[in-house]
């Protein structure tokens, strides 16, 4: 696999989600410096694909070949019973060669320090680090990196870095936001008995709600006034145009949310941020140009916001959003499996037909090029007018050089 040159030590890290093996390879292919993933227990995304310890070991070995890193989430709020199996699990992650574990529970942090003192600990955003004194406290507990709470402003992050210069700071820069303070929510548990703080959130906040006044029988829809609605749906975070401010504040790692999202989402977002970061370090003033900003509406998203980074006194809406529906301006059509002499083998993800125009999402210079589907041919040589079997492998003409894990999407806006 052709990889971009690994980042220099003085450059910020681009950290991407790896909800399953395909997303892991996709994230690295499109330029992530590191990925975060979960094992099959003790993480906050119980319904992602997740990884066995054996697979985590394989991923770590693969990533290290390209100078990339693998972090594993162990960020549940633990019960006493969890500590029966946690020691062996922690030791197994250390043997697997992971670069760090993300933790929120103080008891788990203490356990790691006792049994695996050489294993780096990153503090999960679930731990609510919102001030410099909290960062200093966790620094004393042996934490190497703190993932700042989403409620932090850039000024607060700068103060954290000034107060604790030896501690790395990580911040979410793109993706879904939680309506609860630093993700601590009981709504899912209360309504469905699925505990958000143990990885089972059903995102009940995104359901459509109505209210019934005490003296009436009919339900009324929940609406917003000029100040907004501070429960239910939140907007999605998007900081691609503000990478310079994030770096200036002292952030060492830019984190993309989305372990439950599709490989297409991972490819689109990682590609855009990778290119924007590279442009920034090349000294380009317009590092996140219109082309890159428009990329982020092609993948599934809700209305965007800069969250709390610029404080609460700006005119931009922070979290509230009137619908739970995510939208995308492009559709994931196929993933590239192979390319040779102007012909590409692709794996179908959505229907396409002879005569369609598709757009290339690539980590190389073929990014943004359009191709016309002049023919579709099965691996057995059968000619098709339409590809409509999910994950079917077919050959199509492609004059531009592409590589495994590149993606084809429809070239027209999807309504």
C-alpha positions, 0 to 999 in steps of 0.5 A, a space after each residue: 500500500 502506498 502511504 503518505 510520508 509519516 508526520 514529523 515530530 513537530 507536526 500535529 497528529 491526525 487521529 481517525 476512528 477505526 470501527 472495524 478492519 475496513 475502516 482501519 485500513 481506510 483511515 491509514 490509506 487516506 493519511 491518518 497518523 494514528 487510529 483509535 479502536 476498541 476491543 470487544 469489551 470495556 469500550 464505549 462503542 459496544 456496537 461498532 465492529 471492534 477487534 479481538 486482541 489478536 486483530 489488535 495485535 495485527 493492526 498495531 504491527 501493520 500500522 507500525 510498519 508505516 510509522 503510524 500508531 494504534 490506540 485502544 479505548 478502555 473507557 467505560 466507567 467500571 463496576 467492581 465485577 469488571 476488575 476480574 478480567 481487566 488485568 489480563 485484558 490490559 496485559 494482553 493489549 500491552 503484549 499486542 503492542 498498542 501505543 496507548 489506551 484511552 481511559 476515563 475511570 480512575 480505578 482503571 488508571 490505577 490498575 494500569 499503573 500497577 500492572 503495566 507501568 510502561 503502557 501509555 495512558 490517554 485520558 478519555 474525554 469522558 473524564 471531563 477535563 475542562 481546566 488546567 488544574 484537572 490536567 495537572 492532576 491527571 499528569 500526576 497520575 501518570 497520564 501522558 495525554 488528555 483528551 480535552 472535554 468538548 466544552 473547552 474553548 481554545 483559550 482554555 486549551 491554551 491555558 492547559 498547555 501553558 500550565 502543563 507543557 509536558 502533557 499532550 492535549 488532544 481535541 475532537 475536531 470533527 463529527 457528532 457531538 453529544 447533548 450531555 456534558 462530556 458525553 455523560 448521559 443517563 437517557 439511553 439507560 433510563 429509556 432502554 436499559 442500555 447504558 451509554 457510559 458502558 458503550 451501549 448508547 441508543 442515541 435516544 436524544 436524537 429521537 423525535 419528541 413531543 410533550 404533553 402539558 399536565 392539563 392537556 391530553 394532546 401531544 405538542 411538538 418540541 420546538 426551538 426559540 431564538 435561544 435554541 433547545 439545549 436537549 435533544 439533537 446536536 449539530 456536528 463539529 467541523 473545524 477544518 477551516 480553523 486548524 491554525 487556531 487549534 495548533 496555536 492553542 497547543 493541541 497535539 492531536 486532531 481527533 475525528 469522531 466516527 467509529 460507528 460511521 461508514 468507510 466512506 465517511 472515514 475516507 472523505 473526512 480523513 482525506 479532507 483534513 489530511 490535505 488541509 494539514 499538509 497545505 497548512 504545513 506547506 505555508 498555504 494561507 487558504 489551507 482549507 480551500 473551498 474544494 476541501 470544505 465542500 468535501 465535508 458535505 459529501 459524507 453523512 453529516 448534520 448541520 455544522 458548528 465550531 462547537 464551544 471552541 470560540 466561546 458561548 457568545 458567538 452568533 453561531 448555533 452551538 449544539 441544537 439542531 431541529 432534526 436527527 436526520 443526517 444528510 450527504 451530497 454524494 453516495 458511496 458507490 464502490 471501493 477500489 480493490 485493484 487497478 491495472 492498465 486503465 481497468 479497475 476492479 471495484 466492490 459495489 456498495 450502491 447501484 450504478 449502471 453503464 453511462 453513469 459518471 463517477 467521481 474518484 476519492 483518492 489519496 493521490 492526485 486522481 482525487 476529484 477526477 471523474 470517470 464515465 462507466 462505459 462498461 461493467 464486466 464481472 470477473 468471469 467476463 460477463 457484461 452487465 448493464 447495471 451493477 446491483 448486487 451488494 459487494 459484487 466484484 466487477 471491472 470498469 474502465 478507469 483512465 486515472 491511477 487509483 489504489 486499493 481503498 480508494 473510493 468511487 462516489 456518484 458525481 451528482 448531488 444526492 437528494 
